[in-house]
Protein backbone atom coordinates (compact mmCIF):
# COMPACT_ATOMS: atom_id res chain seq x y z
CA UNK A 1 0.00 0.00 0.00
CA UNK A 2 1.23 3.49 -0.80
CA UNK A 3 1.38 6.38 1.66
CA UNK A 4 -1.50 7.95 -0.24
CA UNK A 5 -3.67 4.81 0.06
CA UNK A 6 -2.82 4.36 3.74
CA UNK A 7 -3.66 7.95 4.53
CA UNK A 8 -6.94 7.94 2.63
CA UNK A 9 -7.97 4.64 4.24
CA UNK A 10 -7.51 6.16 7.69
CA UNK A 11 -8.99 9.60 7.03
CA UNK A 12 -12.06 8.10 5.36
CA UNK A 13 -12.92 6.17 8.53
CA UNK A 14 -12.35 8.97 11.06
CA UNK A 15 -15.29 10.77 12.67
CA UNK A 16 -15.45 14.49 11.85
CA UNK A 17 -14.43 15.53 15.36
CA UNK A 18 -11.13 13.60 15.28
CA UNK A 19 -7.93 15.26 14.01
CA UNK A 20 -5.23 13.08 12.47
CA UNK A 21 -1.61 13.98 13.22
CA UNK A 22 0.57 12.15 10.68
CA UNK A 23 3.68 11.19 12.65
CA UNK A 24 6.53 11.85 10.24
CA UNK A 25 9.50 11.33 12.59
CA UNK A 26 12.51 9.65 10.90
CA UNK A 27 10.73 9.93 7.52
CA UNK A 28 12.23 11.84 4.59
CA UNK A 29 10.68 14.99 3.17
CA UNK A 30 9.73 13.04 0.01
CA UNK A 31 7.45 10.77 2.05
CA UNK A 32 5.88 13.68 3.89
CA UNK A 33 5.28 15.46 0.57
CA UNK A 34 3.31 12.42 -0.65
CA UNK A 35 0.89 12.99 2.23
CA UNK A 36 1.00 16.77 1.70
CA UNK A 37 0.15 16.43 -1.98
CA UNK A 38 -3.15 14.73 -1.26
CA UNK A 39 -4.10 17.51 1.13
CA UNK A 40 -2.78 16.49 4.54
CA UNK A 41 -1.36 19.40 6.53
CA UNK A 42 -0.80 18.25 10.13
CA UNK A 43 2.46 16.45 10.90
CA UNK A 44 4.03 15.38 14.17
CA UNK A 45 7.72 15.13 15.07
CA UNK A 46 9.39 14.06 18.29
CA UNK A 47 12.78 15.72 17.85
CA UNK A 48 13.03 19.50 17.62
CA UNK A 49 16.04 19.57 15.29
CA UNK A 50 14.40 17.23 12.81
CA UNK A 51 11.21 19.28 12.86
CA UNK A 52 13.12 22.54 12.30
CA UNK A 53 14.96 21.07 9.30
CA UNK A 54 11.71 19.84 7.74
CA UNK A 55 9.95 23.13 8.47
CA UNK A 56 12.65 25.01 6.60
CA UNK A 57 12.44 22.71 3.59
CA UNK A 58 8.70 22.28 3.29
CA UNK A 59 5.62 24.38 2.43
CA UNK A 60 4.69 26.92 5.07
CA UNK A 61 1.01 26.01 5.40
CA UNK A 62 1.91 22.86 7.36
CA UNK A 63 0.89 22.64 11.03
CA UNK A 64 3.83 21.16 12.93
CA UNK A 65 3.07 19.35 16.17
CA UNK A 66 5.78 18.57 18.70
CA UNK A 67 4.74 15.19 20.08
CA UNK A 68 7.91 13.99 21.83
CA UNK A 69 9.38 14.76 25.22
CA UNK A 70 10.54 18.38 25.12
CA UNK A 71 13.51 19.86 26.93
CA UNK A 72 13.30 23.52 27.92
CA UNK A 73 16.53 24.47 26.13
CA UNK A 74 15.08 23.32 22.79
CA UNK A 75 11.90 25.41 22.83
CA UNK A 76 13.57 28.48 21.29
CA UNK A 77 14.37 26.66 18.05
CA UNK A 78 10.73 26.07 17.12
CA UNK A 79 8.91 28.87 18.95
CA UNK A 80 8.46 30.84 15.72
CA UNK A 81 6.41 28.17 13.95
CA UNK A 82 5.23 25.21 16.08
CA UNK A 83 1.43 24.86 16.08
CA UNK A 84 0.85 22.58 19.05
CA UNK A 85 3.11 21.13 21.75
CA UNK A 86 1.64 17.85 23.02
CA UNK A 87 3.95 16.82 25.84
CA UNK A 88 3.98 19.62 28.40
CA UNK A 89 4.66 17.75 31.64
CA UNK A 90 5.66 20.51 34.06
CA UNK A 91 5.09 24.20 34.76
CA UNK A 92 8.70 25.24 34.14
CA UNK A 93 8.37 24.05 30.55
CA UNK A 94 5.17 26.06 30.16
CA UNK A 95 6.99 29.15 31.42
CA UNK A 96 9.79 28.64 28.91
CA UNK A 97 7.31 28.17 26.04
CA UNK A 98 5.62 31.42 27.11
CA UNK A 99 8.96 33.25 27.21
CA UNK A 100 9.98 32.09 23.72
CA UNK A 101 6.51 32.67 22.24
CA UNK A 102 6.58 36.23 23.52
CA UNK A 103 9.75 36.92 21.51
CA UNK A 104 7.82 36.07 18.35
CA UNK A 105 4.62 37.78 19.50
CA UNK A 106 2.77 34.48 19.34
CA UNK A 107 0.46 32.44 21.53
CA UNK A 108 1.54 28.80 21.42
CA UNK A 109 -1.07 26.13 22.00
CA UNK A 110 -0.08 23.32 24.38
CA UNK A 111 -1.46 20.10 25.82
CA UNK A 112 -0.73 18.95 29.35
CA UNK A 113 0.66 15.43 29.33
CA UNK A 114 -1.05 13.24 31.92
CA UNK A 115 0.73 10.09 33.05
CA UNK A 116 -1.78 7.32 32.39
CA UNK A 117 0.65 4.43 31.79
CA UNK A 118 2.12 2.08 34.37
CA UNK A 119 5.56 2.31 32.80
CA UNK A 120 8.23 4.42 34.49
CA UNK A 121 9.53 5.44 31.07
CA UNK A 122 6.46 7.50 30.24
CA UNK A 123 6.49 11.18 31.17
CA UNK A 124 3.55 13.13 32.47
CA UNK A 125 1.87 14.75 35.46
CA UNK A 126 -0.91 13.55 37.71
CA UNK A 127 -4.47 14.88 37.28
CA UNK A 128 -4.04 16.80 40.55
CA UNK A 129 -0.85 18.46 39.30
CA UNK A 130 -2.66 19.46 36.10
CA UNK A 131 -5.52 20.92 38.13
CA UNK A 132 -3.10 22.91 40.30
CA UNK A 133 -1.46 24.41 37.19
CA UNK A 134 -4.79 25.25 35.53
CA UNK A 135 -6.06 27.02 38.64
CA UNK A 136 -2.80 28.77 39.51
CA UNK A 137 -2.24 32.51 39.46
CA UNK A 138 1.12 31.76 37.84
CA UNK A 139 -0.60 30.33 34.76
CA UNK A 140 -2.90 33.34 34.48
CA UNK A 141 0.19 35.53 34.17
CA UNK A 142 1.44 33.68 31.08
CA UNK A 143 0.09 35.67 28.15
CA UNK A 144 1.67 33.64 25.36
CA UNK A 145 0.56 30.07 26.01
CA UNK A 146 -2.85 28.48 25.85
CA UNK A 147 -3.61 25.01 27.18
CA UNK A 148 -5.97 23.39 24.67
CA UNK A 149 -6.41 20.05 26.40
CA UNK A 150 -4.62 16.90 27.47
CA UNK A 151 -2.35 14.26 25.99
CA UNK A 152 -1.60 10.76 27.20
CA UNK A 153 0.37 7.69 26.16
CA UNK A 154 -0.92 4.27 27.10
CA UNK A 155 1.29 1.46 28.36
CA UNK A 156 3.07 -0.46 25.59
CA UNK A 157 1.23 -3.74 26.03
CA UNK A 158 -1.01 -6.22 24.22
CA UNK A 159 -3.48 -6.07 27.11
CA UNK A 160 -6.35 -4.25 25.44
CA UNK A 161 -8.25 -3.91 28.73
CA UNK A 162 -5.36 -2.08 30.34
CA UNK A 163 -5.05 0.30 27.37
CA UNK A 164 -8.78 0.94 27.45
CA UNK A 165 -8.64 1.63 31.20
CA UNK A 166 -5.81 4.15 30.68
CA UNK A 167 -7.60 5.90 27.81
CA UNK A 168 -10.75 6.16 29.90
CA UNK A 169 -8.73 7.65 32.74
CA UNK A 170 -7.51 10.42 30.42
CA UNK A 171 -11.05 11.13 29.24
CA UNK A 172 -12.30 11.25 32.84
CA UNK A 173 -9.46 13.61 33.76
CA UNK A 174 -10.37 15.86 30.82
CA UNK A 175 -14.05 15.86 31.83
CA UNK A 176 -13.18 16.74 35.44
CA UNK A 177 -10.92 19.63 34.38
CA UNK A 178 -13.15 21.04 31.65
CA UNK A 179 -15.31 23.12 34.03
CA UNK A 180 -12.14 24.96 35.12
CA UNK A 181 -11.93 26.68 31.72
CA UNK A 182 -10.34 30.13 31.89
CA UNK A 183 -8.47 32.56 29.66
CA UNK A 184 -5.41 30.27 29.50
CA UNK A 185 -7.23 26.93 29.57
CA UNK A 186 -9.51 26.27 26.60
CA UNK A 187 -10.08 22.50 26.75
CA UNK A 188 -11.10 20.96 23.45
CA UNK A 189 -8.41 18.39 22.62
CA UNK A 190 -7.77 14.90 23.96
CA UNK A 191 -4.67 13.59 22.18
CA UNK A 192 -4.49 9.83 22.60
CA UNK A 193 -4.21 6.82 20.33
CA UNK A 194 -1.51 5.71 17.88
CA UNK A 195 -1.29 3.31 14.95
CA UNK A 196 -2.10 0.18 16.96
CA UNK A 197 -4.89 1.51 19.15
CA UNK A 198 -6.38 4.69 17.68
CA UNK A 199 -9.77 3.09 17.04
CA UNK A 200 -10.04 2.15 20.71
CA UNK A 201 -8.83 5.63 21.68
CA UNK A 202 -11.58 7.24 19.59
CA UNK A 203 -14.17 4.96 21.23
CA UNK A 204 -12.85 6.18 24.60
CA UNK A 205 -13.16 9.86 23.66
CA UNK A 206 -10.02 10.86 21.78
CA UNK A 207 -10.28 13.93 19.53
CA UNK A 208 -6.71 13.75 18.15
CA UNK A 209 -4.74 10.66 17.12
CA UNK A 210 -1.02 10.36 16.38
CA UNK A 211 -0.48 7.86 13.58
CA UNK A 212 2.87 7.08 11.96
CA UNK A 213 3.62 3.53 10.87
CA UNK A 214 0.08 2.90 9.58
CA UNK A 215 0.64 5.77 7.14
CA UNK A 216 4.35 5.78 6.36
CA UNK A 217 5.29 2.16 7.09
CA UNK A 218 7.65 1.01 9.82
CA UNK A 219 10.27 3.47 11.00
CA UNK A 220 13.90 3.54 10.09
CA UNK A 221 15.97 4.30 13.18
CA UNK A 222 19.34 3.49 11.64
CA UNK A 223 20.05 6.94 10.23
C-alpha positions as CSV (number, residue, x, y, z in Angstrom):
1,X,0.0,0.0,0.0
2,X,1.2,3.5,-0.8
3,X,1.4,6.4,1.7
4,X,-1.5,8.0,-0.2
5,X,-3.7,4.8,0.1
6,X,-2.8,4.4,3.7
7,X,-3.7,8.0,4.5
8,X,-6.9,7.9,2.6
9,X,-8.0,4.6,4.2
10,X,-7.5,6.2,7.7
11,X,-9.0,9.6,7.0
12,X,-12.1,8.1,5.4
13,X,-12.9,6.2,8.5
14,X,-12.3,9.0,11.1
15,X,-15.3,10.8,12.7
16,X,-15.5,14.5,11.8
17,X,-14.4,15.5,15.4
18,X,-11.1,13.6,15.3
19,X,-7.9,15.3,14.0
20,X,-5.2,13.1,12.5
21,X,-1.6,14.0,13.2
22,X,0.6,12.2,10.7
23,X,3.7,11.2,12.6
24,X,6.5,11.9,10.2
25,X,9.5,11.3,12.6
26,X,12.5,9.7,10.9
27,X,10.7,9.9,7.5
28,X,12.2,11.8,4.6
29,X,10.7,15.0,3.2
30,X,9.7,13.0,0.0
31,X,7.4,10.8,2.1
32,X,5.9,13.7,3.9
33,X,5.3,15.5,0.6
34,X,3.3,12.4,-0.6
35,X,0.9,13.0,2.2
36,X,1.0,16.8,1.7
37,X,0.1,16.4,-2.0
38,X,-3.1,14.7,-1.3
39,X,-4.1,17.5,1.1
40,X,-2.8,16.5,4.5
41,X,-1.4,19.4,6.5
42,X,-0.8,18.2,10.1
43,X,2.5,16.5,10.9
44,X,4.0,15.4,14.2
45,X,7.7,15.1,15.1
46,X,9.4,14.1,18.3
47,X,12.8,15.7,17.8
48,X,13.0,19.5,17.6
49,X,16.0,19.6,15.3
50,X,14.4,17.2,12.8
51,X,11.2,19.3,12.9
52,X,13.1,22.5,12.3
53,X,15.0,21.1,9.3
54,X,11.7,19.8,7.7
55,X,9.9,23.1,8.5
56,X,12.7,25.0,6.6
57,X,12.4,22.7,3.6
58,X,8.7,22.3,3.3
59,X,5.6,24.4,2.4
60,X,4.7,26.9,5.1
61,X,1.0,26.0,5.4
62,X,1.9,22.9,7.4
63,X,0.9,22.6,11.0
64,X,3.8,21.2,12.9
65,X,3.1,19.4,16.2
66,X,5.8,18.6,18.7
67,X,4.7,15.2,20.1
68,X,7.9,14.0,21.8
69,X,9.4,14.8,25.2
70,X,10.5,18.4,25.1
71,X,13.5,19.9,26.9
72,X,13.3,23.5,27.9
73,X,16.5,24.5,26.1
74,X,15.1,23.3,22.8
75,X,11.9,25.4,22.8
76,X,13.6,28.5,21.3
77,X,14.4,26.7,18.1
78,X,10.7,26.1,17.1
79,X,8.9,28.9,18.9
80,X,8.5,30.8,15.7
81,X,6.4,28.2,13.9
82,X,5.2,25.2,16.1
83,X,1.4,24.9,16.1
84,X,0.8,22.6,19.1
85,X,3.1,21.1,21.8
86,X,1.6,17.9,23.0
87,X,3.9,16.8,25.8
88,X,4.0,19.6,28.4
89,X,4.7,17.8,31.6
90,X,5.7,20.5,34.1
91,X,5.1,24.2,34.8
92,X,8.7,25.2,34.1
93,X,8.4,24.0,30.5
94,X,5.2,26.1,30.2
95,X,7.0,29.2,31.4
96,X,9.8,28.6,28.9
97,X,7.3,28.2,26.0
98,X,5.6,31.4,27.1
99,X,9.0,33.3,27.2
100,X,10.0,32.1,23.7
101,X,6.5,32.7,22.2
102,X,6.6,36.2,23.5
103,X,9.8,36.9,21.5
104,X,7.8,36.1,18.3
105,X,4.6,37.8,19.5
106,X,2.8,34.5,19.3
107,X,0.5,32.4,21.5
108,X,1.5,28.8,21.4
109,X,-1.1,26.1,22.0
110,X,-0.1,23.3,24.4
111,X,-1.5,20.1,25.8
112,X,-0.7,19.0,29.3
113,X,0.7,15.4,29.3
114,X,-1.0,13.2,31.9
115,X,0.7,10.1,33.1
116,X,-1.8,7.3,32.4
117,X,0.6,4.4,31.8
118,X,2.1,2.1,34.4
119,X,5.6,2.3,32.8
120,X,8.2,4.4,34.5
121,X,9.5,5.4,31.1
122,X,6.5,7.5,30.2
123,X,6.5,11.2,31.2
124,X,3.5,13.1,32.5
125,X,1.9,14.7,35.5
126,X,-0.9,13.6,37.7
127,X,-4.5,14.9,37.3
128,X,-4.0,16.8,40.5
129,X,-0.9,18.5,39.3
130,X,-2.7,19.5,36.1
131,X,-5.5,20.9,38.1
132,X,-3.1,22.9,40.3
133,X,-1.5,24.4,37.2
134,X,-4.8,25.3,35.5
135,X,-6.1,27.0,38.6
136,X,-2.8,28.8,39.5
137,X,-2.2,32.5,39.5
138,X,1.1,31.8,37.8
139,X,-0.6,30.3,34.8
140,X,-2.9,33.3,34.5
141,X,0.2,35.5,34.2
142,X,1.4,33.7,31.1
143,X,0.1,35.7,28.1
144,X,1.7,33.6,25.4
145,X,0.6,30.1,26.0
146,X,-2.9,28.5,25.8
147,X,-3.6,25.0,27.2
148,X,-6.0,23.4,24.7
149,X,-6.4,20.1,26.4
150,X,-4.6,16.9,27.5
151,X,-2.3,14.3,26.0
152,X,-1.6,10.8,27.2
153,X,0.4,7.7,26.2
154,X,-0.9,4.3,27.1
155,X,1.3,1.5,28.4
156,X,3.1,-0.5,25.6
157,X,1.2,-3.7,26.0
158,X,-1.0,-6.2,24.2
159,X,-3.5,-6.1,27.1
160,X,-6.3,-4.2,25.4
161,X,-8.2,-3.9,28.7
162,X,-5.4,-2.1,30.3
163,X,-5.0,0.3,27.4
164,X,-8.8,0.9,27.5
165,X,-8.6,1.6,31.2
166,X,-5.8,4.1,30.7
167,X,-7.6,5.9,27.8
168,X,-10.8,6.2,29.9
169,X,-8.7,7.7,32.7
170,X,-7.5,10.4,30.4
171,X,-11.0,11.1,29.2
172,X,-12.3,11.3,32.8
173,X,-9.5,13.6,33.8
174,X,-10.4,15.9,30.8
175,X,-14.1,15.9,31.8
176,X,-13.2,16.7,35.4
177,X,-10.9,19.6,34.4
178,X,-13.2,21.0,31.6
179,X,-15.3,23.1,34.0
180,X,-12.1,25.0,35.1
181,X,-11.9,26.7,31.7
182,X,-10.3,30.1,31.9
183,X,-8.5,32.6,29.7
184,X,-5.4,30.3,29.5
185,X,-7.2,26.9,29.6
186,X,-9.5,26.3,26.6
187,X,-10.1,22.5,26.8
188,X,-11.1,21.0,23.5
189,X,-8.4,18.4,22.6
190,X,-7.8,14.9,24.0
191,X,-4.7,13.6,22.2
192,X,-4.5,9.8,22.6
193,X,-4.2,6.8,20.3
194,X,-1.5,5.7,17.9
195,X,-1.3,3.3,14.9
196,X,-2.1,0.2,17.0
197,X,-4.9,1.5,19.2
198,X,-6.4,4.7,17.7
199,X,-9.8,3.1,17.0
200,X,-10.0,2.2,20.7
201,X,-8.8,5.6,21.7
202,X,-11.6,7.2,19.6
203,X,-14.2,5.0,21.2
204,X,-12.8,6.2,24.6
205,X,-13.2,9.9,23.7
206,X,-10.0,10.9,21.8
207,X,-10.3,13.9,19.5
208,X,-6.7,13.7,18.1
209,X,-4.7,10.7,17.1
210,X,-1.0,10.4,16.4
211,X,-0.5,7.9,13.6
212,X,2.9,7.1,12.0
213,X,3.6,3.5,10.9
214,X,0.1,2.9,9.6
215,X,0.6,5.8,7.1
216,X,4.4,5.8,6.4
217,X,5.3,2.2,7.1
218,X,7.7,1.0,9.8
219,X,10.3,3.5,11.0
220,X,13.9,3.5,10.1
221,X,16.0,4.3,13.2
222,X,19.3,3.5,11.6
223,X,20.1,6.9,10.2
